[in-house]
Amino acid sequence: MPRTKGTKQLFVEVTDTLLDEFKAFCKSRVETVRENLEMAMRRHMANPPPPPPPPIPVSPPPLVPLPPVAHASGGGWAFTDRRAYHNGKLIKVSDSRLQLLRVLVEADDHRSCEELTKLAFGSGTDTANTRYHIRELRQELKEAFGIEGNPIPGEGKGYRLFL
């Protein structure tokens, strides 16, 4: 369909019932759909309805850390469903590694990669994926605590958190 100079096209979807009623209305008045749309748009802009009220903000409930977990390498850890705290300070850890951190914190001794996989991720994860998450968790903990050393050394015995 050729466009008239000085016009723009507008593509919108409306319910088929409304469009059929509108076309019948225009036809009964011997007017075009375009003329009626232009009149309706001008009338609506000249006399707009009141704007909708702003949405009421929903404030999330306050985060309350769980009590610290006793830990062989030092206490002070607390966890919520989506957060980790150490001595009251929020520790930024990816959601995908939060359970891994919790397993390491609660461990009394070294944990093998297989044990960490089963406890933190379940049977659907392989040990290569767990090793990847351990490397990433090391980096997150280094940044959170401002340390250069390795907070999760991996030895022949397995992995253990030293913080």
C-alpha angles and dihedrals in degrees: 000000000000116000123231116238112266095024135109130205123245122198117193136158120227131168114284091236093055092047092049091049091048093050090048090049092051092046092050090055093043090238131126125253088240093055092050094046091051091049092048092048093049092046091049093050092046092049107023121183115246112280116258115263115264114263115266107248114239111215115209118237113266116269112247113193118226116246114279117277116234109243135181095226094048135310130237098100122132130173138198124186091277107014141062125207131191116197089340095309118120110241112207107228126157114256089240091060101039095093090047090055091048092052090050092048093050094045116110093201142002117317124210119232089250091054092048090049093052096043100041105031109014132233095305093073128078126222093250089063090048091052089051090052091047090055091049092045090052089056093047091050093047089054094043094050098032094234132142099202127086111272092190109039116190114216136166087275093054135254130325134176116239108190 
